């Protein structure tokens, strides 16, 4: 049972309504998204959070909107935030993300992936870790985020495969993401 209700525009304080209006203009929405409606209870928090969100999802970046949501989905998966995973998954579906974009995203992020050789290949070999120094010291965190990125991206794309596990540094310049068949829709809904 939810303990916090949404604050609709009609009953929001003036300061909250002002932020809602900016959110709707920025995203081209008729209503603010749920997370903002929840923050409407504390106008100061909403007013402080909105600029960070606007900056993250603004158009003044080298990353595409899909890439931004893929990265945020990975962080959400690593943090076990079910609401955020669902929210970014829905947004990626709206953006028509495809399963080949995982390899493209990993390449753009500097992982130098070797694409699967064919439909029977069960791994993606990553030849470079852009965070290698951090991963060597804090592999449990860095590698978990990278695993979450791949798992979240494939889930959002409704790919026929999922990343089962990530083996870090099997060689000094190689991490291996192991693929497995994606869960069926029936199993996901049960």
ABEGO torsion letter per residue (X at the ends): XBABBBBBAAABBAAAAAAAAAAAAAAGBABBBAAAAAAAABAAAAAAAAAAAAAAABABBABBAAAAAAAAAAAAAAAGBAAAAAAAAAAAAAAGBBAAAAAAAAAAAGAGBBBBAEAABABBBBABBAAAAAAAABAAAAAAAAAAAAAAAAAAAGBABBBABBBBGABAABBBBBBBBBBBAAAAAX
